[in-house]
Structure formats: C-alpha cells, structure tokens
Amino acid sequence: MKKLALVAGLLLVMGQTGAVSAKSLEDVLKEKGVITEEDYKEVVKSSPIKYKLGEGFNFTSADGKFSGSIGASYQIAIP
C-alpha cells in the first residue's frame, strides 16, 4: 500500500512538470501592437522583478547596481 501511494504521488508530480511557457503582459502588449518597441524596452528595463523559466526570480535594484535571484529544483529518490 505504501509503494502504491508513493508511485501515485510520483506520477502526480511528473504530470505537473510539463513544459510551461507563459508570456508576460509586456510581451503580449508588444505582440498586439499596443506598445512600441521603445516602450517595451523601457518597461522591461525598469521592472525590478523578473521571472524566467529555468532561472527563477531575478531581483534588480532601481539603479541597477545590485541584483539577486531565487530559484529551486527538486529531486525524488525512491528507496
């Protein structure tokens, strides 16, 4: 019974780890022509918090002198 629950949990986690590609609001507005390329670059440059798939969250100070990032990964081991 314990192994069955472990396998079910593993399948659930594996099912949720598919490729995810979400566009930011800035990307959608640029694609639809609502904002210009210059506006897009200014907004992306001034954004203090960014998320990139595979890298995690990146934080940048307003003056651009300091930055940091937070990311995570997980590993499942079956004994």
HELIX and SHEET records of a PDB file:
HELIX    1   1 LYS A    2  GLN A   16  1                                  15    
HELIX    2   2 LEU A   25  GLU A   31  1                                   7    
HELIX    3   3 GLU A   37  SER A   46  1                                  10    
SHEET    1   A 3 ILE A  49  LYS A  52  0                                        
SHEET    2   A 3 GLY A  56  THR A  60 -1                                        
SHEET    3   A 3 SER A  67  ILE A  70 -1                                        
END                                                                             
